[in-house]
Structure formats: C-alpha cells, structure tokens
Amino acid sequence: MKLVLLSGGSGKRLWPLSNDTRSKQFLRVLENENGELQSMVQRVWGQLQNVGLADSTVIATSKAQVDMIQSQLQGQAELIIEPCRRDTFPAIALAVTYLYSIQGVSPNEVLAVLPVDPFVQDSFFERVKDLEQVVTDSGANLALIGVKPTFPSSKYGYIVPKAKSEENYMSVARFTEKPREEDAAELIQMGALWNCGVFAFRLQYVLSILEEKGLPIQYEQMLKQYDQMPKISFDYEVVEKTEHIVVLPYSGYWKDLGTWNTLTEEMGTSQIGTGIISHDCVNTHLINELDIPVTVVGGSNLVVAASPDGILVSDKAASPRIKDLVGQFANRPMYEERRWGWYRVLDYKKFKDGNEVLTKRIGIAAGKNLSYQVHDHRNEVWTIIKGEGEFVLNDELYNVKTGDVIEIKAGDKHAIKAVTDLEIIEVQTGTQLIEEDIVRLYMSWDDIQQHVLKSQKSLL
C-alpha cells in the first residue's frame, strides 16, 4: 500500500503564527516525548516511522511549502509538488499520475490518502494499514476511515453507514456535512461516524476517472495542464459520485487542531516564548515569537499569540472567527522557514517614487547554503551579526565573519554557506523587492564550488 499526505492550506484560523507559506501543520507548538517542541507534520512523520509506513509515503504539496517541509523533515520525505494551488481533486490526481507513470506503481496497488496534520495516536495509522485489506475484501471503489464520535459536534462532517455488518467495515449510505448539534446527536444514534478525510482506493479507480474526463494519466502531461484543472475537492468530484463505498470504524483518539481553542488543548505548556501570565489567569495560553515580552494579567480563557505577522488577543471560544477577520490582510508573510534556515522581515517601506526598502534578519544553519543567484531589480547590503561562512561574489570565494559588511549590486552573482550557524541583517533597496526577482544558477555548494573553480581556471 502507498500513502499520500496532503499538505496545503494557509491556516488563517491560526493567525498570526500561520500565513500563506507557514500553514498550521508547520507550527512548532506541540511537545514530543522528550519535551521538545515539534510541529504537526513532524509528529505525524514520526508516527509513520513508528508503524513502518514512512518509506511508502509521499507528500503532495505546493511550491510555497517545499522548503518548510524539507527543513522540518530534514529531506526524508519524497515530495510531489503542485505547480500552482488548486484543490484536493487535482492534487490527488497529480499524485496518482506520479505514482503510476514515474514510480511505476501497479494500477492494482491500494493508495491511502490522508491529511498531513491529524492529531492521533499511533493506533490510528495501524488502522490506516487495514484499509488495504478492506479494499480487497469489500470490492468497494472507496474505503474510508470514520471516527466514532465522542460528542455531537457541528464542526465535522458525518458518514452515515447502512445497517451494521458482521464484517470489520460497513457500507456507506450517505454523508452529512457539518450538521447542527441536535441533528448531529440524532446521526450519532444512527451509528454515524466523523469523517476524518481518510480514504483508500486502487490506483486504477482514479486513473479510469481521469481517462473518462479526458485528462492525462501521465505525470508530465498532467503537470503541463495542471493550471487548467478544476478547483474542486476530491469529496465533491469523486466521493459523492461513487456508489460502492465502505467505511472502517476507528474508536481511538482523533482531533482536528485547526483552531486556537483546539490547538491549545493539546499544548504541553501554557506559555511559549518571552512573557508572563499572572497566577490568577485561568485557561490562558501565550505564544510569543517576538523578542519583546508579552504580559497577560488577570485574563482567563484567552489565547494571546504574537509573531512578526501580527498580534492576536482572543477569547478561546471566539477564536475560530479569526479567519474571517484577517482575510482582509494582504501583507506579505513576515516570517518563513526555508530548507537552509529561516528569515524574519524587520521593516518594509515603499516610497512615493516607487523605491522600496526591505530589512530582513536571516538565519542559516551550519552546513547549509543559499543558492548561487542574481537579482535584476535590487541592491543588497549584508551585515554578518553572528557566525562564520564562505561567500561567493561574481565567481570569487571569500571567508566572512561577524562584523563583515557585504555590498551586492543588481546583477551580481552571489551565494553564502554557513560554516557555523550564521545570522545576517539584509537590507534590500530597489523597485521590485519580491521573491520572483531571483534567478538561481546553482543550488548545492558542491556545484557552486565547481563552477567557481572552472571560472578561475579559465582566467589563467
């Protein structure tokens, strides 16, 4: 059996820590068994390793999340990268064509698809393993996992099964999407299960759907026309149109940590970052990513979150409303994790004449490097404030250290590698201070060094 983890979304409900590039699954707010902070994606990947599924798992994600996944999982996961954001049906179709035409997976192979961020115990993934046998035994087109509800919730969708079977699984009668609590209570009495977004099928089933729709089943062809794929969910495009569906019940712990009130319930500490929560605060959480202290006095049932993107003070019960309120913010992300480290925007200003100034603090982990790149529309000045590194400017190699100041003009080729953990204050000036103004010439330091060596030899 193959697994596909779907990693997408912008996580607006967990603003200001989440943004367009750092979705909820990447927030390091959960504790592992050693008391160290980890993200949801790190937690899930560790669980897949525990049950022996990591080697058969790929992650389908957008270009914006590639660096963060590689950084947090240390390059262990194989990625299928969407050229643009669509929805779950296109994402799954792309994954299916990749497995079929690139990896050579048999059309009869069972594929399980699940979100990248469920909060569950290892037993949940043992249950995912059972889907392979369920697809085989039932002959169903789709097999789902349904969680036995612990209370009537209006936040989840419900899978309503047919009459109970003597088998381990049940046939599905219908679906109900986010009912009222009183209706949810009636559904539970009927044996309905929470829909946790996990389903399995043979590759051939989705391949045949793609062929019926006149869509390619070869990965390279799918990539070329991916931006023309409909923005529609797999549930609407496939699940609701499939007749023979079965569901496998799961009675263990499952939770969707999609809002601040649900996330804080699973945090191992009430405070992350600098600040104080007074002793008379009850059920209050503080998460602070800034370098200034945040103090909460006498406030109960609150979540206070501060990041370079903004500051949130919210009653926990009201916190799900944050998505609607921050939708009006169109600011660029002020903090991002990358494959080489991280950066934080310290200041940004656009002047009337069109010129812009952007100041960043950049952290590069020891042994990592920025690509050999060139900008057409901006100048940069770097001040090394921590560590030592190797710097390449226009095919010349230099050693740099704390206190050095480097000037990079538009059109200059440049790259840097951290010998020790390196921090830089970068000041950009120009008319287009955007990520698109980067032409990457070489990515790996070995390739950069070889290029520099060849350039120097050609000058002799």
C-alpha positions, 0 to 999 in steps of 0.5 A: 500500500502507498500513502499520500499526505496532503499538505496545503492550506494557509491556516488563517484560523491560526493567525498570526503564527500561520500565513500563506507559506507557514500553514498550521501543520508547520507550527512548532507548538506541540511537545514530543516525548522528550519535551521538545517542541515539534510541529504537526507534520513532524509528529505525524512523520514520526508516527509513520516511522513508528508503524513502518509506513514512512518509506511508502509515503509521499507528500503532495504539496505546493511550491510555497511549502517545499522548503518548510517541509524539507527543513522540518523533515530534514529531506526524508520525505519524497515530495510531489509538488503542485505547480500552482494551488488548486484543490484536493481533486487535482492534487490527488490526481497529480499524485496518482499520475506520479505514482503510476507513470514515474514510480511505476506503481501497479494500477492494482496497488491500494493508495491511502490518502490522508491529511498531513496534520491529524492529531492521533495516536499511533493506533490510528495509522495501524488502522490506516494499514487495514484499509488495504485489506478492506479494499480487497475484501469489500470490492468497494471503489472507496474505503474510508476511515470514520471516527466514532464520535465522542460528542455531537459536534457541528464542526465535522462532517458525518458518514452515515453507514447502512445497517451494521455488518458482521464484517470489520467495515460497513457500507456507506449510505450517505454523508452529512456535512457539518450538521447542527448539534441536535441533528448531529446527536440524532446521526450519532444514534444512527451509528454515524461516524466523523469523517476524518478525510481518510480514504483508500482506493486502487490506483486504477479507480482514479486513473479510469476517472481521469481517462473518462474526463479526458485528462492525462494519466501521465505525470508530465502531461498532467503537470503541463495542464495542471493550471487548467484543472478544476478547483474542486475537492476530491469529496465533491468530484469523486466521493459523492459520485461513487456508489460502492463505498465502505467505511472502517470504524476507528474508536481511538483518539482523533482531533482536528487542531485547526483552531486556537481553542483546539490547538491549545488543548493539546499544548504541553505548556501554557506559555511559549516564548518571552512573557508572563501570565499572572497566577490568577489567569485561568485557561490562558495560553501565550505564544510569543515569537517576538523578542519583546515580552508579552504580559497577560494579567488577570485574563482567563480563557484567552489565547494571546499569540504574537509573531512578526505577522501580527498580534492576536488577543482572543477569547478561546471560544471566539477564536475560530472567527479569526479567519474571517477577520484577517482575510482582509490582510494582504501583507506579505508573510513576515516570517518563513522557514526555508530548507537552509534556515529561516528569515524574519522581515524587520521593516518594509517601506515603499516610497512615493517614487516607487523605491522600496526598502526591505530589512530582513534578519536571516538565519542559516544553519551550519552546513547549509547554503543559499543558492548561487543567484542574481537579482535584476531589480535590487541592491543588497547590503549584508551585515554578518551579526553572528557566525562564520561562512564562505561567500561567493561574489561574481565567481570569487570565494571569500571567508566572512565573519561577524562584523563583515559588511557585504555590498551586492549590486543588481546583477551580481552573482552571489551565494553564502554557506554557513560554516557555523550557524550564521545570522545576517541583517539584509537590507534590500533597496530597489523597485521590485523587492519580491521573491520572483526577482531571483534567478538561481544558477546553482543550488548545492555548494558542491556545484557552486564550488565547481563552477567557481573553480572552472571560472578561475581556471579559465582566467589563467 
